[in-house]
Amino acid sequence: MLNELLDEEVELDLEEDGQIEDELGARSALLIVLQAEREIAKIEKTKRAVVASYDAKIANVDERAKLFRSKLHDYVTRNGNASFPDVGTAYTQKTATKVVVTDRDAIVEKYGTLFQKEPAFDEAAFRAFAAEQFEQTGEIIDGTDVVAETTTLAIRKS
């Protein structure tokens, strides 16, 4: 019965500062509120479906791009840079081995006074120290991790 009532067209003429004066007005206001909530739920459901559809499209395009990026990386690795004035340039780029901080709080607690730079801890200086330590001794300081050198595909658009 409520669903049938929610399908009815209900009007309640209220001024912005007006008041509901009787039970019929209260009933109409209640129906209007319930209709609005139902409409919002429908719109939200549609929104979720649209977002899911676009997310799937993005995932498909991303998978295709990853495949072609991989193939292009292989080509550039074998043959060197691929450069085209109308499109751009694809080339490989090496990223050096680097130290990354995985537990900043532990690092600050242990090394904070050595790498204090106003107003805060100098993480860049600490990473340089940790990298030097790793190069000299092979030791990885607790709270850090070493990311090995990688070769990636870089693309510069025209």
N, C-alpha and C positions, 0 to 999 in steps of 0.2 A: 504494500500500500504506500509506503514512504517513497519508493521509486516512482510510482505514478504521480505522487504529489510533487516530487522534485522535477518532473517533466513539465508541470504546469507553468504557464507564464504568470509570474507574480509581480505585481507592481505595488510600490508603497511610496507615496509622495511625501517625502520629508524634506524640510528645509535643513540646511547644514546644522543649524542650532535648534531644530525642532525636536519634539519629544513624541514618543509613542504614547498614545492616549488611551488605547483600549486593547482588549484581547485579540481582536481581529488584526490590529496593527502589529501586535507582538507576534502572532502566528505568521503573518506575512514576512516580518523581519527575520524570523527564525528560518523560514523556507528560503529566503534570499541568501542567508548565510550558508545554509546547507548546500544550496545550488552552487554557490561560489566555491565552496570547498570541493565539491564533486568536479567542477570544471577545472580547478587547479590540479586535482589528481589526474584528470585526463591529459592535461597539457604536460604535466611532469612525466607521465608515461610515454607520451609522444616524444618529448625531449630526450628521454633515456634511449628510446629506439633510434632516434636520429643520431645521437652521439655514438651509440654502439655501431651504427652503420658506417659513420665516418671513421671511427677507430679501426674498423675492419679494412676500409679502403686505404687508410694510412699504413696499416700493417702490410697490406699487399704491395703497395708501392715501395715501402721500405725494404721488403724482402727482395724485390726486383732490383732495387738500387744496390743492395748488398751483394747480390750475385754479380752484377756488372762491375761494381767497385773491385771485387775480388779478381775478376777476369782482367780488368784494366791494370790492377796491381801486378798480376803475373806478367802481362805484356811489358809493362814498363821495367820490371825487374830484368826481364830477358833482353829487351831492346833499347833501354834508355828512355829518356823523356819523350813524351808524345805531345807535340805542340802544333796547334792549328790556330791561325790568326782569327778565324771567325768563331771559334768555340772556346779555346783556352789551352792550358798546359797541364798535363798530368806528369808527376814526377814522384820519386820516392824520397822520403825524408827520414833521417835517423834521429831517434830520441835517445839521448845518452842515459846510461844507468843513473838512477837517482834514488835518493832516500826520501821516503814519505813518513810523516808523523801519523801514527795510528792511535796513540794514547797521549794526547796533549797534556792532560792533567798530570800523568805520571812523569812526563818529561819536565814540566814546569816545576814540579815538586823536587825532582832530583837535580836539575841543572838550572833552575830559575835564576839564581843569583849570578851565575856565570854569563847568562845571555839576557840580562835585564836591560831593556832599552826603554827609556821613558816614552810613553806611559805603560808599556806592556812588554811581554816576553818577545824577544827577537827570534821568531821561528826560522827565518831565512838563514840567519847566522848559525843557529843550531843545526839546521839541515846540512850546511856546508861542513861544519865540524863532524857530524855523523858520517857524511860521505867520505871525508878524509880518513876518519877512523876505519871505515869499511875498506877503503883502498889499501891502507897500510897493514891492517891486521886481519882483515876478513871478518871482523866482529860486527855483528848487527846489534846496535844498542837497543835495550828493551824499550818498547813504546814506539819503535820505528820499524819500517819494512823497506826492503830494497826492491825496486822495480827495475828489471833487467832492460838492457838496451833493446829497442824495437825499431823496426823499419816499417813505416806506414806510407800509404798513398796520400799525396797532397794534390789538390786541384786548385789551380788559379784560373778564374774565369776571365774571358776577354773583356 
